[in-house]
Amino acid sequence: MLWTIAVILLVLWLIGYFGPARLPSIPRTGSLIHLLLVIAVIIIVVNLLQR
């Protein structure tokens, strides 16, 4: 379940980061992109430490 959330957050981050350059209709989100990346990394680290 955590891996699914982490992958979804990572995909959203990639869309937010590279999307505006490719598709101008996607708005720039600024700090939200970095927040999603930090949440995804924290989820992955917590999941790896629990094993």
N, CA, C and O atoms as a Tripos MOL2 file, in Angstrom:
@<TRIPOS>MOLECULE
protein
  204   203    51     0     0
PROTEIN
NO_CHARGES

@<TRIPOS>ATOM
      1 N           0.8210   -1.1900    0.0000 N.3       1 MET1
      2 CA          0.0000    0.0000    0.0000 C.3       1 MET1
      3 C           0.8690    1.2610    0.0000 C.2       1 MET1
      4 O           0.5880    2.2090   -0.7330 O.2       1 MET1
      5 N           1.9280    1.2710    0.8240 N.am      2 LEU2
      6 CA          2.8050    2.4360    0.8560 C.3       2 LEU2
      7 C           3.5410    2.6330   -0.4610 C.2       2 LEU2
      8 O           3.7710    3.7640   -0.8890 O.2       2 LEU2
      9 N           3.9120    1.5210   -1.1040 N.am      3 TRP3
     10 CA          4.5980    1.6460   -2.3900 C.3       3 TRP3
     11 C           3.6760    2.2630   -3.4240 C.2       3 TRP3
     12 O           4.1260    3.0500   -4.2570 O.2       3 TRP3
     13 N           2.4020    1.9240   -3.3890 N.am      4 THR4
     14 CA          1.4380    2.4870   -4.3330 C.3       4 THR4
     15 C           1.3180    3.9930   -4.1330 C.2       4 THR4
     16 O           1.3110    4.7540   -5.1000 O.2       4 THR4
     17 N           1.2230    4.4170   -2.8860 N.am      5 ILE5
     18 CA          1.1290    5.8480   -2.5910 C.3       5 ILE5
     19 C           2.4070    6.5620   -3.0280 C.2       5 ILE5
     20 O           2.3490    7.6520   -3.5970 O.2       5 ILE5
     21 N           3.5480    5.9540   -2.7650 N.am      6 ALA6
     22 CA          4.8200    6.5610   -3.1450 C.3       6 ALA6
     23 C           4.9310    6.6960   -4.6610 C.2       6 ALA6
     24 O           5.4040    7.7190   -5.1580 O.2       6 ALA6
     25 N           4.5050    5.6880   -5.3900 N.am      7 VAL7
     26 CA          4.5600    5.7430   -6.8550 C.3       7 VAL7
     27 C           3.6070    6.8090   -7.3820 C.2       7 VAL7
     28 O           3.9580    7.5540   -8.2970 O.2       7 VAL7
     29 N           2.4250    6.8880   -6.8220 N.am      8 ILE8
     30 CA          1.4620    7.9020   -7.2570 C.3       8 ILE8
     31 C           2.0160    9.3000   -6.9960 C.2       8 ILE8
     32 O           1.9240   10.1700   -7.8620 O.2       8 ILE8
     33 N           2.5880    9.5280   -5.8170 N.am      9 LEU9
     34 CA          3.1710   10.8350   -5.5140 C.3       9 LEU9
     35 C           4.3410   11.1550   -6.4360 C.2       9 LEU9
     36 O           4.5060   12.3010   -6.8540 O.2       9 LEU9
     37 N           5.1490   10.1560   -6.7530 N.am     10 LEU10
     38 CA          6.2770   10.3760   -7.6500 C.3      10 LEU10
     39 C           5.8010   10.7170   -9.0580 C.2      10 LEU10
     40 O           6.3690   11.5960   -9.7070 O.2      10 LEU10
     41 N           4.7690   10.0330   -9.5350 N.am     11 VAL11
     42 CA          4.2090   10.3280  -10.8610 C.3      11 VAL11
     43 C           3.6160   11.7310  -10.8780 C.2      11 VAL11
     44 O           3.8090   12.4680  -11.8450 O.2      11 VAL11
     45 N           2.8950   12.1140   -9.8220 N.am     12 LEU12
     46 CA          2.3420   13.4600   -9.7560 C.3      12 LEU12
     47 C           3.4540   14.5080   -9.7480 C.2      12 LEU12
     48 O           3.3250   15.5660  -10.3650 O.2      12 LEU12
     49 N           4.5500   14.2040   -9.0400 N.am     13 TRP13
     50 CA          5.6740   15.1270   -9.0270 C.3      13 TRP13
     51 C           6.2730   15.2700  -10.4170 C.2      13 TRP13
     52 O           6.5780   16.3800  -10.8520 O.2      13 TRP13
     53 N           6.4410   14.1520  -11.1150 N.am     14 LEU14
     54 CA          7.0020   14.2080  -12.4700 C.3      14 LEU14
     55 C           6.0990   14.9880  -13.4130 C.2      14 LEU14
     56 O           6.5820   15.7740  -14.2280 O.2      14 LEU14
     57 N           4.7950   14.7780  -13.3090 N.am     15 ILE15
     58 CA          3.8570   15.5280  -14.1500 C.3      15 ILE15
     59 C           3.9190   17.0160  -13.8220 C.2      15 ILE15
     60 O           3.9160   17.8560  -14.7230 O.2      15 ILE15
     61 N           3.9740   17.3360  -12.5530 N.am     16 GLY16
     62 CA          4.0520   18.7380  -12.1570 C.3      16 GLY16
     63 C           5.3600   19.3950  -12.5360 C.2      16 GLY16
     64 O           5.3970   20.5890  -12.8330 O.2      16 GLY16
     65 N           6.4320   18.6230  -12.5290 N.am     17 TYR17
     66 CA          7.7430   19.1940  -12.8240 C.3      17 TYR17
     67 C           7.9780   19.3440  -14.3210 C.2      17 TYR17
     68 O           8.4240   20.3960  -14.7790 O.2      17 TYR17
     69 N           7.6750   18.2850  -15.0920 N.am     18 PHE18
     70 CA          7.9430   18.3070  -16.5210 C.3      18 PHE18
     71 C           6.7220   18.6860  -17.3550 C.2      18 PHE18
     72 O           6.8550   19.0120  -18.5350 O.2      18 PHE18
     73 N           5.5520   18.6460  -16.7620 N.am     19 GLY19
     74 CA          4.3230   18.9120  -17.5000 C.3      19 GLY19
     75 C           4.2120   20.2890  -18.1120 C.2      19 GLY19
     76 O           3.8870   20.3920  -19.2940 O.2      19 GLY19
     77 N           4.4680   21.3680  -17.3580 N.am     20 PRO20
     78 CA          4.3020   22.7090  -17.9230 C.3      20 PRO20
     79 C           5.1990   22.9910  -19.1280 C.2      20 PRO20
     80 O           4.8350   23.7870  -19.9930 O.2      20 PRO20
     81 N           6.3450   22.3570  -19.1940 N.am     21 ALA21
     82 CA          7.2280   22.5610  -20.3440 C.3      21 ALA21
     83 C           6.6660   21.8860  -21.5890 C.2      21 ALA21
     84 O           6.8470   22.3770  -22.7030 O.2      21 ALA21
     85 N           5.9850   20.7630  -21.3990 N.am     22 ARG22
     86 CA          5.4420   20.0030  -22.5310 C.3      22 ARG22
     87 C           4.0070   20.4200  -22.8640 C.2      22 ARG22
     88 O           3.6410   20.5490  -24.0320 O.2      22 ARG22
     89 N           3.2160   20.6230  -21.8350 N.am     23 LEU23
     90 CA          1.8130   21.0060  -22.0070 C.3      23 LEU23
     91 C           1.5630   22.3060  -21.2470 C.2      23 LEU23
     92 O           1.4850   22.2920  -20.0180 O.2      23 LEU23
     93 N           1.4370   23.4100  -21.9420 N.am     24 PRO24
     94 CA          1.2480   24.6960  -21.2380 C.3      24 PRO24
     95 C          -0.0530   24.7770  -20.4360 C.2      24 PRO24
     96 O          -0.1930   25.6630  -19.5930 O.2      24 PRO24
     97 N          -0.9960   23.8830  -20.6760 N.am     25 SER25
     98 CA         -2.2550   23.9340  -19.9390 C.3      25 SER25
     99 C          -2.1020   23.4600  -18.4890 C.2      25 SER25
    100 O          -2.9730   23.7190  -17.6590 O.2      25 SER25
    101 N          -0.9920   22.7620  -18.1800 N.am     26 ILE26
    102 CA         -0.7360   22.3190  -16.8080 C.3      26 ILE26
    103 C          -0.0780   23.4840  -16.0660 C.2      26 ILE26
    104 O           0.9920   23.9410  -16.4690 O.2      26 ILE26
    105 N          -0.6990   23.9680  -14.9910 N.am     27 PRO27
    106 CA         -0.1300   25.1290  -14.2920 C.3      27 PRO27
    107 C           1.1170   24.7700  -13.4860 C.2      27 PRO27
    108 O           1.2920   23.6200  -13.0840 O.2      27 PRO27
    109 N           1.9660   25.7400  -13.2570 N.am     28 ARG28
    110 CA          3.1310   25.5530  -12.3890 C.3      28 ARG28
    111 C           2.6460   25.5170  -10.9440 C.2      28 ARG28
    112 O           1.7960   26.3130  -10.5460 O.2      28 ARG28
    113 N           3.1940   24.5850  -10.1620 N.am     29 THR29
    114 CA          2.7120   24.4270   -8.7960 C.3      29 THR29
    115 C           3.7440   24.8000   -7.7440 C.2      29 THR29
    116 O           3.4250   24.8040   -6.5550 O.2      29 THR29
    117 N           4.9550   25.1090   -8.1400 N.am     30 GLY30
    118 CA          5.9560   25.6100   -7.1990 C.3      30 GLY30
    119 C           6.2780   24.6660   -6.0680 C.2      30 GLY30
    120 O           6.7930   23.5710   -6.2960 O.2      30 GLY30
    121 N           5.9770   25.0810   -4.8390 N.am     31 SER31
    122 CA          6.3910   24.3130   -3.6680 C.3      31 SER31
    123 C           5.6180   23.0070   -3.5070 C.2      31 SER31
    124 O           6.0810   22.1010   -2.8150 O.2      31 SER31
    125 N           4.4580   22.8990   -4.1310 N.am     32 LEU32
    126 CA          3.6980   21.6460   -4.0430 C.3      32 LEU32
    127 C           4.4780   20.4910   -4.6640 C.2      32 LEU32
    128 O           4.4000   19.3610   -4.1820 O.2      32 LEU32
    129 N           5.2160   20.7610   -5.7090 N.am     33 ILE33
    130 CA          6.0300   19.7310   -6.3540 C.3      33 ILE33
    131 C           7.0650   19.1930   -5.3710 C.2      33 ILE33
    132 O           7.2420   17.9810   -5.2480 O.2      33 ILE33
    133 N           7.7370   20.0870   -4.6810 N.am     34 HIS34
    134 CA          8.7600   19.6600   -3.7360 C.3      34 HIS34
    135 C           8.1400   18.9440   -2.5460 C.2      34 HIS34
    136 O           8.7230   17.9970   -2.0180 O.2      34 HIS34
    137 N           6.9820   19.3830   -2.1270 N.am     35 LEU35
    138 CA          6.2830   18.7220   -1.0250 C.3      35 LEU35
    139 C           5.9320   17.2840   -1.3970 C.2      35 LEU35
    140 O           6.1050   16.3780   -0.5810 O.2      35 LEU35
    141 N           5.4450   17.0640   -2.6090 N.am     36 LEU36
    142 CA          5.1170   15.7090   -3.0540 C.3      36 LEU36
    143 C           6.3650   14.8330   -3.0910 C.2      36 LEU36
    144 O           6.3150   13.6650   -2.7040 O.2      36 LEU36
    145 N           7.4650   15.3800   -3.5470 N.am     37 LEU37
    146 CA          8.7080   14.6090   -3.6050 C.3      37 LEU37
    147 C           9.1880   14.2400   -2.2080 C.2      37 LEU37
    148 O           9.6130   13.1080   -1.9790 O.2      37 LEU37
    149 N           9.1260   15.1720   -1.2830 N.am     38 VAL38
    150 CA          9.5580   14.8960    0.0910 C.3      38 VAL38
    151 C           8.6650   13.8340    0.7290 C.2      38 VAL38
    152 O           9.1650   12.9410    1.4130 O.2      38 VAL38
    153 N           7.3570   13.9170    0.5170 N.am     39 ILE39
    154 CA          6.4360   12.9170    1.0670 C.3      39 ILE39
    155 C           6.7340   11.5420    0.4790 C.2      39 ILE39
    156 O           6.7350   10.5490    1.2070 O.2      39 ILE39
    157 N           6.9860   11.4690   -0.8230 N.am     40 ALA40
    158 CA          7.2840   10.1880   -1.4620 C.3      40 ALA40
    159 C           8.5780    9.5940   -0.9040 C.2      40 ALA40
    160 O           8.6400    8.3920   -0.6440 O.2      40 ALA40
    161 N           9.5960   10.4070   -0.7210 N.am     41 VAL41
    162 CA         10.8680    9.9150   -0.1950 C.3      41 VAL41
    163 C          10.7060    9.4480    1.2530 C.2      41 VAL41
    164 O          11.2560    8.4150    1.6330 O.2      41 VAL41
    165 N           9.9600   10.1950    2.0550 N.am     42 ILE42
    166 CA          9.7320    9.7930    3.4410 C.3      42 ILE42
    167 C           8.9940    8.4690    3.5110 C.2      42 ILE42
    168 O           9.3350    7.6160    4.3300 O.2      42 ILE42
    169 N           7.9910    8.2830    2.6670 N.am     43 ILE43
    170 CA          7.2360    7.0310    2.6570 C.3      43 ILE43
    171 C           8.1430    5.8600    2.2800 C.2      43 ILE43
    172 O           8.0610    4.7940    2.8910 O.2      43 ILE43
    173 N           8.9940    6.0460    1.2930 N.am     44 ILE44
    174 CA          9.8970    4.9680    0.8710 C.3      44 ILE44
    175 C          10.8960    4.6310    1.9830 C.2      44 ILE44
    176 O          11.1580    3.4580    2.2510 O.2      44 ILE44
    177 N          11.4500    5.6560    2.6240 N.am     45 VAL45
    178 CA         12.4220    5.4150    3.6980 C.3      45 VAL45
    179 C          11.7670    4.7090    4.8820 C.2      45 VAL45
    180 O          12.3430    3.7740    5.4390 O.2      45 VAL45
    181 N          10.5820    5.1430    5.2680 N.am     46 VAL46
    182 CA          9.8720    4.4950    6.3870 C.3      46 VAL46
    183 C           9.5830    3.0410    6.0600 C.2      46 VAL46
    184 O           9.7350    2.1640    6.9100 O.2      46 VAL46
    185 N           9.1640    2.7860    4.8270 N.am     47 ASN47
    186 CA          8.8550    1.4160    4.4230 C.3      47 ASN47
    187 C          10.1290    0.5490    4.4300 C.2      47 ASN47
    188 O          10.0810   -0.6120    4.8360 O.2      47 ASN47
    189 N          11.2460    1.1000    3.9900 N.am     48 LEU48
    190 CA         12.4850    0.3210    3.9980 C.3      48 LEU48
    191 C          12.9890    0.0530    5.4190 C.2      48 LEU48
    192 O          13.5640   -1.0030    5.6810 O.2      48 LEU48
    193 N          12.7790    0.9920    6.3260 N.am     49 LEU49
    194 CA         13.2320    0.8180    7.7120 C.3      49 LEU49
    195 C          12.3650   -0.1790    8.4780 C.2      49 LEU49
    196 O          12.8260   -0.7690    9.4550 O.2      49 LEU49
    197 N          11.1330   -0.3720    8.0550 N.am     50 GLN50
    198 CA         10.2430   -1.2960    8.7480 C.3      50 GLN50
    199 C          10.5470   -2.7530    8.4200 C.2      50 GLN50
    200 O          10.0710   -3.6510    9.1140 O.2      50 GLN50
    201 N          11.3110   -2.9970    7.4030 N.am     51 ARG51
    202 CA         11.6010   -4.3890    7.0080 C.3      51 ARG51
    203 C          12.6810   -4.9870    7.8430 C.2      51 ARG51
    204 O          13.0460   -6.1460    7.6450 O.2      51 ARG51
@<TRIPOS>BOND
     1     1     2 1
     2     2     3 1
     3     3     4 2
     4     3     5 am
     5     5     6 1
     6     6     7 1
     7     7     8 2
     8     7     9 am
     9     9    10 1
    10    10    11 1
    11    11    12 2
    12    11    13 am
    13    13    14 1
    14    14    15 1
    15    15    16 2
    16    15    17 am
    17    17    18 1
    18    18    19 1
    19    19    20 2
    20    19    21 am
    21    21    22 1
    22    22    23 1
    23    23    24 2
    24    23    25 am
    25    25    26 1
    26    26    27 1
    27    27    28 2
    28    27    29 am
    29    29    30 1
    30    30    31 1
    31    31    32 2
    32    31    33 am
    33    33    34 1
    34    34    35 1
    35    35    36 2
    36    35    37 am
    37    37    38 1
    38    38    39 1
    39    39    40 2
    40    39    41 am
    41    41    42 1
    42    42    43 1
    43    43    44 2
    44    43    45 am
    45    45    46 1
    46    46    47 1
    47    47    48 2
    48    47    49 am
    49    49    50 1
    50    50    51 1
    51    51    52 2
    52    51    53 am
    53    53    54 1
    54    54    55 1
    55    55    56 2
    56    55    57 am
    57    57    58 1
    58    58    59 1
    59    59    60 2
    60    59    61 am
    61    61    62 1
    62    62    63 1
    63    63    64 2
    64    63    65 am
    65    65    66 1
    66    66    67 1
    67    67    68 2
    68    67    69 am
    69    69    70 1
    70    70    71 1
    71    71    72 2
    72    71    73 am
    73    73    74 1
    74    74    75 1
    75    75    76 2
    76    75    77 am
    77    77    78 1
    78    78    79 1
    79    79    80 2
    80    79    81 am
    81    81    82 1
    82    82    83 1
    83    83    84 2
    84    83    85 am
    85    85    86 1
    86    86    87 1
    87    87    88 2
    88    87    89 am
    89    89    90 1
    90    90    91 1
    91    91    92 2
    92    91    93 am
    93    93    94 1
    94    94    95 1
    95    95    96 2
    96    95    97 am
    97    97    98 1
    98    98    99 1
    99    99   100 2
   100    99   101 am
   101   101   102 1
   102   102   103 1
   103   103   104 2
   104   103   105 am
   105   105   106 1
   106   106   107 1
   107   107   108 2
   108   107   109 am
   109   109   110 1
   110   110   111 1
   111   111   112 2
   112   111   113 am
   113   113   114 1
   114   114   115 1
   115   115   116 2
   116   115   117 am
   117   117   118 1
   118   118   119 1
   119   119   120 2
   120   119   121 am
   121   121   122 1
   122   122   123 1
   123   123   124 2
   124   123   125 am
   125   125   126 1
   126   126   127 1
   127   127   128 2
   128   127   129 am
   129   129   130 1
   130   130   131 1
   131   131   132 2
   132   131   133 am
   133   133   134 1
   134   134   135 1
   135   135   136 2
   136   135   137 am
   137   137   138 1
   138   138   139 1
   139   139   140 2
   140   139   141 am
   141   141   142 1
   142   142   143 1
   143   143   144 2
   144   143   145 am
   145   145   146 1
   146   146   147 1
   147   147   148 2
   148   147   149 am
   149   149   150 1
   150   150   151 1
   151   151   152 2
   152   151   153 am
   153   153   154 1
   154   154   155 1
   155   155   156 2
   156   155   157 am
   157   157   158 1
   158   158   159 1
   159   159   160 2
   160   159   161 am
   161   161   162 1
   162   162   163 1
   163   163   164 2
   164   163   165 am
   165   165   166 1
   166   166   167 1
   167   167   168 2
   168   167   169 am
   169   169   170 1
   170   170   171 1
   171   171   172 2
   172   171   173 am
   173   173   174 1
   174   174   175 1
   175   175   176 2
   176   175   177 am
   177   177   178 1
   178   178   179 1
   179   179   180 2
   180   179   181 am
   181   181   182 1
   182   182   183 1
   183   183   184 2
   184   183   185 am
   185   185   186 1
   186   186   187 1
   187   187   188 2
   188   187   189 am
   189   189   190 1
   190   190   191 1
   191   191   192 2
   192   191   193 am
   193   193   194 1
   194   194   195 1
   195   195   196 2
   196   195   197 am
   197   197   198 1
   198   198   199 1
   199   199   200 2
   200   199   201 am
   201   201   202 1
   202   202   203 1
   203   203   204 2
@<TRIPOS>SUBSTRUCTURE
     1 MET1         2 RESIDUE 1 A MET
     2 LEU2         6 RESIDUE 1 A LEU
     3 TRP3        10 RESIDUE 1 A TRP
     4 THR4        14 RESIDUE 1 A THR
     5 ILE5        18 RESIDUE 1 A ILE
     6 ALA6        22 RESIDUE 1 A ALA
     7 VAL7        26 RESIDUE 1 A VAL
     8 ILE8        30 RESIDUE 1 A ILE
     9 LEU9        34 RESIDUE 1 A LEU
    10 LEU10       38 RESIDUE 1 A LEU
    11 VAL11       42 RESIDUE 1 A VAL
    12 LEU12       46 RESIDUE 1 A LEU
    13 TRP13       50 RESIDUE 1 A TRP
    14 LEU14       54 RESIDUE 1 A LEU
    15 ILE15       58 RESIDUE 1 A ILE
    16 GLY16       62 RESIDUE 1 A GLY
    17 TYR17       66 RESIDUE 1 A TYR
    18 PHE18       70 RESIDUE 1 A PHE
    19 GLY19       74 RESIDUE 1 A GLY
    20 PRO20       78 RESIDUE 1 A PRO
    21 ALA21       82 RESIDUE 1 A ALA
    22 ARG22       86 RESIDUE 1 A ARG
    23 LEU23       90 RESIDUE 1 A LEU
    24 PRO24       94 RESIDUE 1 A PRO
    25 SER25       98 RESIDUE 1 A SER
    26 ILE26      102 RESIDUE 1 A ILE
    27 PRO27      106 RESIDUE 1 A PRO
    28 ARG28      110 RESIDUE 1 A ARG
    29 THR29      114 RESIDUE 1 A THR
    30 GLY30      118 RESIDUE 1 A GLY
    31 SER31      122 RESIDUE 1 A SER
    32 LEU32      126 RESIDUE 1 A LEU
    33 ILE33      130 RESIDUE 1 A ILE
    34 HIS34      134 RESIDUE 1 A HIS
    35 LEU35      138 RESIDUE 1 A LEU
    36 LEU36      142 RESIDUE 1 A LEU
    37 LEU37      146 RESIDUE 1 A LEU
    38 VAL38      150 RESIDUE 1 A VAL
    39 ILE39      154 RESIDUE 1 A ILE
    40 ALA40      158 RESIDUE 1 A ALA
    41 VAL41      162 RESIDUE 1 A VAL
    42 ILE42      166 RESIDUE 1 A ILE
    43 ILE43      170 RESIDUE 1 A ILE
    44 ILE44      174 RESIDUE 1 A ILE
    45 VAL45      178 RESIDUE 1 A VAL
    46 VAL46      182 RESIDUE 1 A VAL
    47 ASN47      186 RESIDUE 1 A ASN
    48 LEU48      190 RESIDUE 1 A LEU
    49 LEU49      194 RESIDUE 1 A LEU
    50 GLN50      198 RESIDUE 1 A GLN
    51 ARG51      202 RESIDUE 1 A ARG
